Amino acid sequence: MLQELSITNFAIIEHLDIAFEAGMTVLTGETGAGKSIIIDAVGLLAGGRGSSEFIRTGADKAVLQGMFILPADGVTAQLLDEAGIDHADNTVILQREITKSGRNTCRINGMLVNTTTLKQIGETIVDIHGQNEHQELMQPEKHLGLLDEFAAAKIRKLKQQYQQQYDHYQQLNRELRQKNANEKEWAQRLDMLNFQVDEIAAAQVKVGEEAALIAERDRLDNYQMINQALQQSYTLLAAGEETTGAVDMVGTAMNALEPIANLDSAFNEITVNVKNAFYGLQDAAGQISNQLDLQEFDEGRLDEIEQRLDVLSQLKRKYGDSEQQILDYYQKIAAELAKMTDSEENSEDLAQRVTDAKDKLLKTGEALSDKRRTAAKVLQRQIHQELKDLYMDKAIFEVRFKPTKGQIYRSGLDSVEFYIQTNPGERMRPLAKIASGGELSRMMLALKTIFSESQGITSIIFDEVDTGVSGRVAQAIAEKINGIAHFSQVLCITHLPQVAAMSDHHYFIAKKITGKRTKTSVTKLDNAARVKELARMLAGTKVTKLSLEHAEELLQLADEEKDE
């Protein structure tokens, strides 16, 4: 249920904080006071479309916040878990900011979400039913959805199964159509992939190979310079037949220093440095000797390296800027080739697979249709009872299944439209073509009454759904709305005193002009104030003693009705 609502700089509302309770709450007041604006704010919190036009004149942004208490194991909790949003205390705080630039910032329990997520979760928390909602009944394409909503508990798994089979069938069908339409392109692509896979596989590319080859090529290209440098340095370091090498000379110096090393720390340091130089030069001479032994110029190997580098260069030009990118591309096209080859091998039975998938889909669709037809009969009976309670006892409601001419839809194999006969002697006609505004209001209220117990919606909002009715029909509508409040919190904007009298809580919405600006205020009415407001609703501008007495009687009768 909606526990608290905070509205800042929204339309004509500068700031409002409202606390709501369980049961049936009505909001009344003069036209234009801001009743529907409050409902619009809740609608935006539930993911409705927002724009900068909602921002109060002179303000930079509109801020809306709502705190809701939810059942621990409902659909909302599942969606919150899927979105990774914490709701350990079964409390959900929805927040939305709209700036002048039109940017929307949405949060659920402090976590930033996009408007799609806000709408997906908000729709499971709040159900807003206004005068425009009658349009849902005026659109035959929406009627199947209403029937499925009624039958949700019994058809949910079967419908999910059907839709999974439908998606699989469509995927196979697309593959078949694509293959049939692109035989030439398919063959060309297959040949190209075969060539590319063979070319890369034959090259046996290894990561780091190019760098190693370049280093080896550089050594071979500079063989003369390298060999000369090694020979010269070795001659200078190592002893020759006629010359004394640097290693021997440093060794002689080291031996000369040995006797005085212990006489002074300075002498010792010099001796250590000379020793290090001796051993370092000795190691270097050995390394140079080893390198000289390894030196070999192989012109054939140089040619091999150049050819290999040319192969790698061509592969890089075609498939990537490095060996790793070439190998990544290879993995990608190898997978595609495998899929195409598999598809090619199975092409003969692809058409059969499409046929089998369609047969399976049709079988599931027929089972789904049977369950829908069964649910439609139950819905018809329940609608008749609800309409009887709303003084449309002569009306006959019917859910008609229309032929789809073999069409298969993701929603199923059915096309459904609601028909009604409002007066005896007339023929059944589409609901959208013959129902009046008052009849549509009662039809939608009948549906809401039926759905309210099973939907699990925590807050249902009725925005002037009682327009176009009066008298005993108004009283019947009031009783229906109050009945819905047994299963969900109900917020109701009304101009009918009968509806207002049946409420558990009554708020009065008023506006006043202060400093050339319009401000909206909300006041919760006690019993005495409720009598005066009901009298105003009954009498209009001038409240009389008789209207006050009538208001008191309305409240008394409402209390008696609720106690039954």
C-alpha positions as CSV (number, residue, x, y, z in Angstrom):
1,M,0.0,0.0,0.0
2,L,1.0,3.6,-0.5
3,Q,2.0,4.8,3.0
4,E,3.5,8.3,2.3
5,L,3.6,10.6,-0.7
6,S,5.8,13.6,-1.1
7,I,5.3,16.1,-4.0
8,T,7.5,19.1,-4.7
9,N,7.1,21.7,-7.5
10,F,4.8,19.5,-9.5
11,A,2.2,21.4,-11.7
12,I,0.4,23.8,-9.3
13,I,1.6,21.9,-6.2
14,E,4.5,23.7,-4.5
15,H,4.9,21.0,-1.8
16,L,2.7,18.3,-0.3
17,D,3.4,15.5,2.2
18,I,0.5,13.1,2.5
19,A,0.2,10.0,4.7
20,F,-2.2,7.3,3.6
21,E,-3.7,4.3,5.3
22,A,-5.2,1.0,4.3
23,G,-8.8,0.7,3.2
24,M,-10.7,3.1,1.0
25,T,-9.5,6.7,0.8
26,V,-11.4,9.4,-1.2
27,L,-10.1,12.8,-2.3
28,T,-12.7,15.5,-3.0
29,G,-12.6,19.2,-3.7
30,E,-13.5,21.8,-6.2
31,T,-12.7,21.3,-9.8
32,G,-9.1,22.4,-10.6
33,A,-7.9,22.1,-7.0
34,G,-5.3,19.5,-7.9
35,K,-7.0,16.2,-7.1
36,S,-6.0,14.6,-10.4
37,I,-2.5,16.1,-10.2
38,I,-1.9,14.1,-7.1
39,I,-2.9,11.0,-9.0
40,D,-0.7,12.0,-11.9
41,A,2.2,12.2,-9.5
42,V,1.6,8.6,-8.3
43,G,1.3,7.6,-11.9
44,L,4.8,9.1,-12.7
45,L,6.2,7.3,-9.7
46,A,4.8,4.1,-11.2
47,G,6.7,4.7,-14.4
48,G,4.3,6.9,-16.4
49,R,5.5,9.2,-19.1
50,G,7.0,12.4,-17.7
51,S,8.1,15.7,-19.3
52,S,9.4,19.1,-18.2
53,E,5.8,20.5,-18.6
54,F,5.0,19.0,-15.2
55,I,7.5,21.3,-13.4
56,R,5.9,24.1,-11.5
57,T,6.5,27.5,-13.1
58,G,9.7,29.1,-11.7
59,A,11.1,25.8,-10.4
60,D,14.2,24.0,-11.8
61,K,12.8,20.5,-11.2
62,A,9.9,18.5,-9.9
63,V,10.6,15.9,-7.2
64,L,8.2,13.0,-6.4
65,Q,8.6,10.4,-3.7
66,G,6.4,7.5,-2.5
67,M,6.9,4.9,0.2
68,F,5.0,1.6,-0.3
69,I,4.6,-1.4,2.0
70,L,4.5,-4.7,0.0
71,P,3.8,-8.4,0.7
72,A,7.1,-10.3,1.2
73,D,6.4,-12.9,-1.5
74,G,4.6,-11.1,-4.2
75,V,5.4,-10.4,-7.9
76,T,7.0,-7.1,-6.9
77,A,9.5,-8.8,-4.6
78,Q,10.5,-11.2,-7.4
79,L,11.1,-8.2,-9.8
80,L,13.1,-6.4,-7.1
81,D,15.3,-9.5,-6.5
82,E,15.9,-9.8,-10.3
83,A,16.9,-6.2,-10.5
84,G,19.2,-6.6,-7.4
85,I,17.3,-4.1,-5.3
86,D,17.3,-4.6,-1.6
87,H,13.8,-4.8,0.1
88,A,14.6,-6.6,3.3
89,D,12.0,-4.7,5.3
90,N,9.2,-5.1,2.6
91,T,9.4,-1.3,2.1
92,V,9.9,0.2,-1.4
93,I,10.6,3.9,-1.9
94,L,10.1,5.2,-5.4
95,Q,11.7,8.5,-6.3
96,R,11.6,10.5,-9.5
97,E,13.1,13.8,-10.5
98,I,12.2,15.7,-13.7
99,T,14.4,18.6,-14.8
100,K,13.8,21.4,-17.2
101,S,15.9,19.7,-19.8
102,G,13.5,16.7,-19.7
103,R,16.0,14.4,-18.0
104,N,14.4,11.9,-15.6
105,T,16.3,10.5,-12.6
106,C,14.5,7.4,-11.2
107,R,15.5,5.5,-8.0
108,I,14.0,2.5,-6.2
109,N,15.2,2.2,-2.6
110,G,18.0,4.5,-3.5
111,M,19.3,2.5,-6.5
112,L,19.3,4.3,-9.9
113,V,17.1,2.6,-12.4
114,N,15.8,3.5,-15.9
115,T,12.2,4.4,-16.6
116,T,11.6,1.0,-18.1
117,T,12.6,-0.8,-14.9
118,L,10.6,1.8,-12.9
119,K,7.5,1.1,-15.0
120,Q,8.0,-2.7,-14.9
121,I,8.1,-2.7,-11.1
122,G,5.7,0.2,-10.6
123,E,2.9,-1.5,-12.5
124,T,2.9,-4.3,-9.9
125,I,2.5,-1.9,-7.1
126,V,0.0,0.7,-8.4
127,D,-3.0,0.3,-10.7
128,I,-4.4,3.6,-11.8
129,H,-7.9,3.5,-13.3
130,G,-9.1,6.8,-14.7
131,Q,-11.7,7.9,-17.2
132,N,-9.2,7.2,-20.0
133,E,-8.9,3.6,-18.9
134,H,-12.3,3.1,-20.5
135,Q,-10.4,3.2,-23.7
136,E,-9.0,-0.2,-23.0
137,L,-12.5,-1.6,-23.3
138,M,-13.0,0.4,-26.5
139,Q,-10.0,-1.3,-28.1
140,P,-10.9,-4.9,-29.1
141,E,-7.2,-5.8,-29.5
142,K,-6.9,-5.3,-25.7
143,H,-9.7,-7.7,-24.9
144,L,-7.5,-10.9,-25.1
145,G,-5.1,-9.4,-22.7
146,L,-8.0,-8.7,-20.2
147,L,-9.2,-12.3,-20.6
148,D,-5.6,-13.6,-20.0
149,E,-5.3,-11.3,-17.0
150,F,-8.4,-12.9,-15.5
151,A,-7.2,-16.5,-16.3
152,A,-3.5,-15.8,-15.4
153,A,-3.3,-18.4,-12.7
154,K,-4.6,-21.2,-14.9
155,I,-2.9,-20.3,-18.2
156,R,0.4,-18.7,-17.2
157,K,2.6,-21.8,-17.6
158,L,0.9,-22.9,-20.8
159,K,1.1,-19.4,-22.3
160,Q,4.8,-19.2,-21.4
161,Q,5.4,-22.6,-23.0
162,Y,3.5,-21.5,-26.1
163,Q,5.5,-18.3,-26.4
164,Q,8.8,-20.2,-26.1
165,Q,7.6,-22.6,-28.8
166,Y,6.5,-19.6,-30.9
167,D,9.9,-18.0,-30.7
168,H,11.6,-21.2,-31.6
169,Y,9.3,-21.7,-34.6
170,Q,9.9,-18.2,-35.8
171,Q,13.7,-18.6,-35.5
172,L,13.6,-21.8,-37.6
173,N,11.3,-20.1,-40.1
174,R,13.6,-17.2,-40.4
175,E,16.6,-19.5,-41.0
176,L,14.7,-21.3,-43.7
177,R,13.5,-18.1,-45.4
178,Q,17.0,-16.7,-45.2
179,K,18.5,-19.8,-46.7
180,N,16.0,-20.0,-49.5
181,A,16.3,-16.3,-50.3
182,N,20.1,-16.2,-50.1
183,E,21.3,-19.4,-51.6
184,K,23.9,-17.6,-53.8
185,E,25.1,-15.4,-50.9
186,W,25.1,-18.4,-48.6
187,A,27.3,-20.4,-51.0
188,Q,29.7,-17.4,-51.5
189,R,30.0,-16.9,-47.8
190,L,30.6,-20.6,-47.3
191,D,33.4,-20.6,-49.9
192,M,35.0,-17.5,-48.4
193,L,34.9,-18.9,-44.9
194,N,36.4,-22.2,-46.0
195,F,39.2,-20.3,-47.7
196,Q,40.0,-18.0,-44.8
197,V,39.9,-20.8,-42.2
198,D,42.2,-23.0,-44.4
199,E,44.6,-20.1,-45.0
200,I,44.9,-19.2,-41.3
201,A,45.1,-22.8,-40.2
202,A,47.8,-23.6,-42.7
203,A,49.9,-20.6,-41.5
204,Q,49.9,-22.0,-37.9
205,V,50.2,-18.5,-36.4
206,K,51.6,-18.2,-33.0
207,V,51.5,-15.2,-30.7
208,G,55.0,-13.6,-30.4
209,E,56.3,-15.3,-33.5
210,E,56.7,-12.2,-35.6
211,A,58.8,-10.4,-33.0
212,A,61.1,-13.4,-32.7
213,L,61.5,-13.6,-36.4
214,I,62.3,-9.9,-36.8
215,A,65.0,-10.3,-34.1
216,E,66.5,-13.3,-35.8
217,R,66.4,-11.5,-39.2
218,D,68.1,-8.5,-37.8
219,R,71.0,-10.7,-36.4
220,L,71.4,-12.3,-39.8
221,D,71.2,-9.0,-41.7
222,N,74.0,-7.6,-39.4
223,Y,76.1,-10.7,-39.3
224,Q,79.4,-9.1,-40.4
225,M,79.1,-6.2,-38.0
226,I,78.2,-8.5,-35.1
227,N,81.0,-10.9,-35.8
228,Q,83.6,-8.2,-36.2
229,A,82.5,-6.5,-32.9
230,L,82.7,-9.8,-31.0
231,Q,86.1,-10.7,-32.5
232,Q,87.6,-7.4,-31.7
233,S,86.2,-7.2,-28.2
234,Y,87.4,-10.8,-27.5
235,T,90.9,-10.0,-28.8
236,L,91.1,-7.0,-26.5
237,L,89.9,-8.9,-23.4
238,A,91.5,-12.3,-23.8
239,A,95.2,-13.0,-24.1
240,G,96.6,-13.7,-27.5
241,E,99.8,-15.3,-28.7
242,E,101.7,-12.0,-28.9
243,T,99.6,-9.7,-26.7
244,T,98.4,-9.5,-23.2
245,G,94.6,-9.2,-22.9
246,A,92.7,-6.8,-20.6
247,V,91.6,-9.7,-18.4
248,D,95.2,-10.8,-17.7
249,M,96.3,-7.2,-17.1
250,V,93.4,-6.6,-14.6
251,G,94.3,-9.9,-13.0
252,T,97.9,-8.8,-12.6
253,A,96.7,-5.6,-10.9
254,M,94.4,-7.6,-8.6
255,N,97.4,-9.8,-7.5
256,A,99.5,-6.7,-6.9
257,L,96.9,-5.2,-4.6
258,E,96.3,-8.3,-2.6
259,P,99.2,-7.8,-0.1
260,I,98.1,-4.3,0.9
261,A,94.3,-4.9,1.0
262,N,94.3,-5.5,4.8
263,L,96.5,-2.5,5.7
264,D,93.8,0.2,5.1
265,S,90.1,0.2,4.3
266,A,90.7,2.4,1.3
267,F,93.1,-0.2,-0.1
268,N,90.6,-2.9,0.6
269,E,87.9,-1.1,-1.2
270,I,90.2,-0.6,-4.3
271,T,91.1,-4.3,-4.2
272,V,87.4,-5.4,-4.1
273,N,86.6,-3.1,-7.0
274,V,89.5,-4.5,-9.1
275,K,88.4,-8.1,-8.2
276,N,84.9,-7.4,-9.3
277,A,86.2,-5.9,-12.5
278,F,88.4,-8.9,-13.1
279,Y,85.6,-11.4,-12.6
280,G,83.2,-9.3,-14.6
281,L,85.6,-9.1,-17.6
282,Q,86.3,-12.8,-17.3
283,D,82.6,-13.6,-17.5
284,A,82.1,-11.1,-20.4
285,A,85.0,-12.7,-22.3
286,G,83.4,-16.2,-21.8
287,Q,80.0,-14.9,-23.1
288,I,81.7,-13.4,-26.1
289,S,83.5,-16.6,-26.8
290,N,80.2,-18.5,-26.6
291,Q,78.5,-16.1,-29.0
292,L,81.4,-16.4,-31.4
293,D,80.9,-20.2,-31.4
294,L,77.2,-19.6,-32.2
295,Q,77.8,-17.2,-35.0
296,E,76.8,-18.7,-38.3
297,F,75.5,-16.9,-41.4
298,D,72.8,-19.0,-43.2
299,E,71.5,-17.2,-46.2
300,G,68.8,-19.9,-46.7
301,R,67.5,-19.3,-43.2
302,L,67.3,-15.5,-43.9
303,D,65.2,-16.3,-47.0
304,E,62.9,-18.5,-44.9
305,I,62.5,-15.7,-42.3
306,E,61.6,-13.1,-45.0
307,Q,59.1,-15.5,-46.6
308,R,57.5,-16.2,-43.2
309,L,57.3,-12.5,-42.3
310,D,55.7,-11.9,-45.6
311,V,53.0,-14.5,-44.9
312,L,52.3,-13.0,-41.5
313,S,52.2,-9.5,-43.0
314,Q,49.6,-10.6,-45.5
315,L,47.5,-12.3,-42.8
316,K,47.7,-9.1,-40.7
317,R,46.6,-7.1,-43.7
318,K,43.5,-9.3,-44.1
319,Y,42.5,-10.4,-40.6
320,G,44.0,-8.2,-37.8
321,D,46.8,-6.1,-36.6
322,S,48.5,-8.8,-34.5
323,E,48.9,-12.5,-34.3
324,Q,46.3,-12.5,-31.4
325,Q,43.8,-10.6,-33.5
326,I,44.3,-13.1,-36.4
327,L,43.7,-16.0,-34.0
328,D,40.6,-14.3,-32.6
329,Y,39.3,-13.8,-36.0
330,Y,40.0,-17.4,-36.8
331,Q,38.0,-18.6,-33.8
332,K,35.1,-16.4,-34.9
333,I,34.9,-17.5,-38.5
334,A,35.6,-21.2,-37.6
335,A,32.5,-21.1,-35.3
336,E,30.5,-19.4,-38.1
337,L,31.7,-22.0,-40.6
338,A,30.9,-24.8,-38.2
339,K,27.4,-23.5,-37.8
340,M,26.9,-23.0,-41.5
341,T,28.3,-26.4,-42.3
342,D,26.0,-27.9,-39.7
343,S,23.1,-26.0,-41.2
344,E,24.2,-27.1,-44.7
345,E,24.3,-30.7,-43.6
346,N,20.9,-30.4,-42.0
347,S,19.4,-28.2,-44.7
348,E,17.4,-31.1,-46.0
349,D,15.5,-31.5,-42.8
350,L,15.3,-27.8,-42.0
351,A,11.9,-27.6,-43.7
352,Q,10.8,-30.6,-41.8
353,R,12.0,-29.1,-38.5
354,V,9.9,-26.0,-39.3
355,T,6.9,-28.2,-40.0
356,D,7.4,-30.1,-36.8
357,A,7.9,-26.9,-34.7
358,K,4.7,-25.5,-36.2
359,D,2.7,-28.7,-35.4
360,K,3.9,-28.6,-31.9
361,L,3.1,-24.9,-31.6
362,L,-0.4,-25.4,-32.9
363,K,-1.0,-28.2,-30.5
364,T,0.0,-26.1,-27.5
365,G,-1.9,-23.1,-29.0
366,E,-5.1,-25.2,-29.2
367,A,-4.6,-26.3,-25.5
368,L,-4.2,-22.6,-24.6
369,S,-7.3,-21.7,-26.5
370,D,-9.3,-24.4,-24.7
371,K,-8.3,-23.0,-21.4
372,R,-9.2,-19.5,-22.5
373,R,-12.6,-20.6,-23.6
374,T,-13.2,-22.3,-20.3
375,A,-12.0,-19.1,-18.5
376,A,-14.2,-17.0,-20.7
377,K,-17.3,-18.8,-19.6
378,V,-16.4,-18.2,-15.9
379,L,-15.6,-14.6,-16.7
380,Q,-19.0,-14.2,-18.3
381,R,-20.8,-15.5,-15.3
382,Q,-18.9,-13.3,-12.9
383,I,-19.3,-10.2,-15.0
384,H,-23.1,-10.9,-15.1
385,Q,-23.2,-11.0,-11.3
386,E,-21.1,-7.8,-11.0
387,L,-23.3,-6.0,-13.6
388,K,-26.4,-7.2,-11.7
389,D,-25.0,-5.6,-8.6
390,L,-24.4,-2.4,-10.6
391,Y,-28.0,-2.3,-11.9
392,M,-27.2,-3.7,-15.3
393,D,-29.0,-7.0,-14.5
394,K,-30.6,-7.1,-18.0
395,A,-27.3,-6.8,-19.7
396,I,-25.8,-9.9,-21.4
397,F,-22.0,-10.0,-21.6
398,E,-20.2,-12.4,-24.0
399,V,-16.6,-13.2,-24.8
400,R,-16.5,-14.0,-28.5
401,F,-13.6,-15.9,-30.1
402,K,-13.3,-14.7,-33.7
403,P,-11.7,-16.8,-36.5
404,T,-8.0,-15.9,-37.1
405,K,-7.9,-17.4,-40.6
406,G,-5.0,-19.6,-39.8
407,Q,-2.9,-16.7,-38.4
408,I,-0.5,-17.6,-35.6
409,Y,0.4,-14.8,-33.1
410,R,2.8,-14.7,-30.2
411,S,-0.3,-14.2,-28.0
412,G,-1.8,-17.4,-29.3
413,L,-4.2,-18.6,-31.9
414,D,-7.1,-16.5,-30.6
415,S,-8.7,-13.2,-31.5
416,V,-11.2,-12.1,-28.8
417,E,-13.7,-9.3,-28.6
418,F,-16.2,-8.5,-25.9
419,Y,-19.9,-8.3,-26.9
420,I,-22.8,-7.0,-24.9
421,Q,-26.5,-6.7,-25.1
422,T,-27.6,-3.8,-22.8
423,N,-31.3,-4.0,-23.4
424,P,-33.6,-7.0,-24.0
425,G,-34.7,-7.5,-27.6
426,E,-31.5,-6.0,-29.1
427,R,-28.9,-8.1,-30.7
428,M,-25.4,-8.7,-29.3
429,R,-23.0,-6.0,-30.5
430,P,-19.4,-5.2,-29.9
431,L,-18.9,-3.5,-26.5
432,A,-16.9,-0.8,-28.1
433,K,-19.7,0.3,-30.4
434,I,-22.8,0.4,-28.2
435,A,-21.8,1.1,-24.5
436,S,-22.3,4.5,-23.0
437,G,-19.8,6.2,-20.7
438,G,-21.7,5.1,-17.6
439,E,-22.0,1.6,-18.9
440,L,-18.3,1.5,-19.7
441,S,-17.5,2.8,-16.2
442,R,-19.5,-0.1,-14.7
443,M,-18.0,-2.6,-17.0
444,M,-14.5,-1.6,-16.0
445,L,-15.4,-1.5,-12.4
446,A,-16.9,-5.0,-12.7
447,L,-13.6,-6.2,-14.2
448,K,-11.5,-4.5,-11.4
449,T,-13.7,-6.1,-8.8
450,I,-13.1,-9.5,-10.2
451,F,-9.4,-8.9,-10.7
452,S,-8.6,-7.1,-7.5
453,E,-8.4,-10.2,-5.3
454,S,-6.1,-12.2,-7.6
455,Q,-3.8,-9.4,-9.0
456,G,-1.9,-8.7,-5.9
457,I,-1.7,-5.0,-6.6
458,T,-1.2,-3.1,-3.3
459,S,-2.8,0.2,-4.4
460,I,-5.7,0.7,-6.8
461,I,-6.5,4.3,-7.8
462,F,-9.8,5.3,-9.3
463,D,-9.8,8.8,-10.9
464,E,-13.4,9.9,-11.4
465,V,-14.6,6.6,-12.7
466,D,-18.1,7.4,-11.4
467,T,-18.6,10.1,-14.0
468,G,-22.0,9.8,-15.8
469,V,-23.8,7.9,-13.0
470,S,-26.1,8.9,-10.2
471,G,-28.7,7.7,-7.7
472,R,-28.8,4.0,-6.9
473,V,-26.1,3.3,-9.5
474,A,-23.8,5.7,-7.7
475,Q,-24.5,3.9,-4.5
476,A,-23.7,0.5,-6.1
477,I,-20.5,1.8,-7.5
478,A,-19.6,3.1,-4.0
479,E,-20.2,-0.3,-2.5
480,K,-18.1,-2.0,-5.3
481,I,-15.1,0.3,-4.7
482,N,-15.4,-0.3,-1.0
483,G,-15.5,-4.0,-1.6
484,I,-12.2,-3.8,-3.6
485,A,-10.6,-2.0,-0.7
486,H,-10.9,-5.3,1.3
487,F,-8.1,-6.7,-0.9
488,S,-6.1,-3.6,-1.9
489,Q,-5.7,-0.1,-0.7
490,V,-8.0,2.1,-2.8
491,L,-7.5,5.8,-3.5
492,C,-10.5,7.4,-5.2
493,I,-11.2,10.8,-6.7
494,T,-14.9,11.4,-6.8
495,H,-17.6,14.0,-7.2
496,L,-20.3,11.7,-5.9
497,P,-21.3,12.0,-2.2
498,Q,-22.4,8.3,-2.1
499,V,-18.8,7.2,-3.0
500,A,-17.2,9.7,-0.6
501,A,-19.5,8.5,2.2
502,M,-18.4,4.8,1.8
503,S,-14.7,5.7,2.3
504,D,-12.7,4.9,5.4
505,H,-10.6,8.1,5.1
506,H,-11.5,11.4,3.5
507,Y,-9.1,14.1,2.2
508,F,-10.2,17.5,1.0
509,I,-8.1,19.1,-1.7
510,A,-8.2,22.9,-1.9
511,K,-6.4,25.6,-3.7
512,K,-5.8,29.2,-2.8
513,I,-4.0,32.1,-4.5
514,T,-1.1,33.7,-2.4
515,G,1.0,36.4,-3.9
516,K,-0.4,35.8,-7.4
517,R,0.6,32.1,-7.1
518,T,-1.8,29.2,-6.8
519,K,-1.1,26.7,-4.1
520,T,-2.7,23.3,-3.3
521,S,-3.4,22.0,0.2
522,V,-4.6,18.7,1.5
523,T,-6.6,18.3,4.7
524,K,-7.8,15.0,6.3
525,L,-11.4,15.5,7.4
526,D,-12.8,14.4,10.7
527,N,-16.4,13.3,11.0
528,A,-17.8,16.8,11.4
529,A,-15.8,18.1,8.4
530,R,-16.9,15.1,6.4
531,V,-20.5,16.0,7.0
532,K,-20.0,19.5,5.7
533,E,-18.0,18.3,2.6
534,L,-20.7,15.7,1.8
535,A,-23.4,18.4,2.2
536,R,-21.4,20.7,-0.2
537,M,-21.2,17.8,-2.7
538,L,-25.0,17.3,-2.3
539,A,-26.1,20.9,-2.4
540,G,-23.4,22.6,-4.4
541,T,-22.4,26.1,-3.4
542,K,-25.0,26.7,-0.7
543,V,-25.0,24.2,2.2
544,T,-28.4,24.0,3.9
545,K,-29.6,22.3,7.0
546,L,-31.4,19.7,4.9
547,S,-28.2,19.0,3.0
548,L,-26.3,18.6,6.3
549,E,-29.0,16.2,7.5
550,H,-28.8,14.3,4.3
551,A,-25.0,14.1,4.6
552,E,-25.3,12.7,8.1
553,E,-27.8,10.1,6.9
554,L,-25.4,9.1,4.0
555,L,-22.6,8.5,6.5
556,Q,-24.8,6.5,8.8
557,L,-26.1,4.3,6.0
558,A,-22.6,3.8,4.7
559,D,-21.4,2.7,8.1
560,E,-24.3,0.3,8.3
561,E,-23.5,-1.1,4.9
562,K,-19.8,-1.6,5.8
563,D,-20.8,-3.4,9.0
564,E,-22.9,-6.0,7.2
